[in-house]
């Protein structure tokens, strides 16, 4: 860890980081740096970071895409069913018009 962040702070410098952060001296820049624990952030670990359970952006995009595709399939099915019923009804009406109607009595002249 000392390679990434320099040397550990000592004495009064060790209190530079707040909320349990670990203080390191960066010798090349003559400054102090903090490595915060998982619940805090900021240059001196001064900000409390609430746990977030938000989903991955790609996962949310996939869910939205699946919902949109499902809705499109339902719309296409509804339109197909409508036109099939319409064609069948028209065919049935043509068949009824072509059949002789025996129940009608023709007037005698």
C-alpha positions in Angstrom: 0.0 0.0 0.0 2.9 2.3 0.6 3.8 2.2 -3.1 0.4 3.5 -4.2 -0.1 6.1 -1.6 3.3 7.0 -0.1 4.2 6.5 3.5 1.8 6.3 6.5 1.4 9.6 8.3 2.7 9.8 11.9 2.0 11.9 14.9 -0.3 14.9 14.4 -0.6 14.2 10.7 -2.4 10.9 11.4 -5.5 12.9 12.4 -5.7 14.6 9.0 -8.2 12.0 7.7 -11.7 11.8 9.3 -14.1 9.0 10.0 -11.5 6.2 10.2 -9.7 7.0 6.9 -6.0 6.1 6.6 -3.6 9.0 6.1 -0.6 8.7 3.7 2.2 11.2 2.9 2.8 11.7 -0.8 6.5 12.6 -0.8 6.8 13.6 -4.4 4.1 16.3 -4.0 4.7 17.0 -0.3 1.0 16.6 0.6 -1.2 14.3 2.6 -3.8 11.9 1.1 -6.6 9.8 2.6 -7.8 6.3 1.8 -11.4 6.2 3.0 -13.4 3.2 4.2 -16.4 2.1 2.2 -18.9 4.3 4.0 -17.2 7.7 3.5 -15.8 9.7 0.6 -14.1 13.1 0.0 -10.5 14.3 0.1 -10.4 13.8 3.9 -13.2 11.2 4.2 -15.6 13.9 5.5 -18.7 12.9 3.6 -20.9 10.0 4.6 -21.9 7.9 1.6 -25.3 6.2 1.8 -25.6 2.7 0.5 -27.2 2.7 -2.9 -28.9 -0.3 -4.5 -29.5 1.2 -8.0 -29.3 -1.2 -10.8 -26.8 -1.3 -13.5 -27.6 1.0 -16.4 -27.3 -1.7 -19.0 -29.7 -4.0 -16.9 -32.3 -1.2 -16.9 -31.9 -0.7 -20.6 -32.4 -4.4 -21.3 -35.5 -4.5 -19.1 -36.9 -1.5 -21.0 -36.1 -3.0 -24.4 -37.8 -6.3 -23.4 -41.0 -4.4 -22.3 -41.1 -2.4 -25.5 -40.6 -5.5 -27.7 -43.4 -7.3 -25.7 -45.8 -4.4 -26.2 -45.0 -4.3 -30.0 -45.7 -8.0 -30.3 -49.0 -7.6 -28.5 -50.0 -4.7 -30.8 -49.1 -6.8 -33.9 -51.1 -9.7 -32.6 -54.1 -7.6 -31.9 -54.0 -6.1 -35.5 -53.5 -9.5 -37.0 -56.5 -11.0 -35.1 -58.6 -8.0 -36.1 -57.9 -8.4 -39.8 -58.3 -12.2 -39.7 -61.7 -11.9 -38.1 -62.7 -9.3 -40.6 -61.6 -11.4 -43.6 -63.5 -14.5 -42.1 -66.6 -12.5 -41.5 -66.5 -11.1 -45.1 -66.0 -14.6 -46.4 -68.9 -15.9 -44.3 -71.2 -13.1 -45.6 -70.3 -13.9 -49.2 -71.1 -17.6 -48.7 -74.5 -16.7 -47.2 -75.3 -14.4 -50.1 -74.5 -17.1 -52.6 -76.6 -19.8 -51.0 -80.2 -20.2 -52.1 -82.7 -19.0 -49.6 -85.3 -21.7 -49.3 -87.3 -20.2 -46.5 -88.5 -17.3 -48.7 -91.7 -17.9 -50.6 -91.9 -16.4 -54.0 -95.1 -14.6 -55.0 -97.2 -16.2 -57.7 -97.9 -14.1 -60.6 
